[in-house]
Amino acid sequence: KTHRADGPGTVLVGRSSRCGLMLPSGEAGDLRVSHTHALVEYNPPACRVYDLGSRNGTRVNGVTVTTGDLKSGDVLTVGGTRVQVEVSPAATDTV
């Protein structure tokens, strides 16, 4: 499954229907993911994740973080769900 975010903004990650990156819940889902687990803030090429007080933590490349910068190739783990990160540079205007 792919989630694409363009331009500056934020996306909530979790099991809640309020999340832009909504992960499955119930028997087929990862119950270690909180309803609102993390917030990803992006303003290409910068990207940062904030743990939202989740019970099972947020990890970047296996390291537990409360706040962490993300770059292409990083693996963001929420609960037991792994998300491959791809950050593209912002488009530049030409004159």
Secondary structure as the mmCIF struct_conf table of DSSP 4:
data_model
#
loop_
_struct_conf.conf_type_id
_struct_conf.id
_struct_conf.beg_label_comp_id
_struct_conf.beg_label_asym_id
_struct_conf.beg_label_seq_id
_struct_conf.end_label_comp_id
_struct_conf.end_label_asym_id
_struct_conf.end_label_seq_id
BEND BEND1 GLY A 7 PRO A 8
STRN STRN1 GLY A 9 GLY A 14
BEND BEND2 ARG A 15 SER A 16
TURN_TY1_P TURN_TY1_P1 SER A 17 ARG A 18
BEND BEND3 GLY A 20 GLY A 20
STRN STRN2 LEU A 21 MET A 22
HELX_LH_PP_P HELX_LH_PP_P1 LEU A 23 PRO A 24
HELX_RH_3T_P HELX_RH_3T_P1 GLY A 26 ALA A 28
BEND BEND4 GLY A 29 GLY A 29
TURN_TY1_P TURN_TY1_P2 LEU A 31 ARG A 32
BEND BEND5 VAL A 33 VAL A 33
TURN_TY1_P TURN_TY1_P3 HIS A 35 THR A 36
STRN STRN3 ALA A 38 ASN A 43
TURN_TY1_P TURN_TY1_P4 PRO A 44 PRO A 45
STRN STRN4 ALA A 46 ASP A 51
BEND BEND6 GLY A 53 GLY A 53
BEND BEND7 ARG A 55 ASN A 56
STRN STRN5 THR A 58 VAL A 60
TURN_TY1_P TURN_TY1_P5 ASN A 61 GLY A 62
STRN STRN6 VAL A 63 VAL A 65
BEND BEND8 THR A 66 THR A 66
STRN STRN7 THR A 67 ASP A 69
TURN_TY1_P TURN_TY1_P6 SER A 72 GLY A 73
STRN STRN8 VAL A 75 VAL A 78
TURN_TY1_P TURN_TY1_P7 GLY A 79 GLY A 80
STRN STRN9 THR A 81 GLN A 84
HELX_LH_PP_P HELX_LH_PP_P2 SER A 88 ALA A 91
#
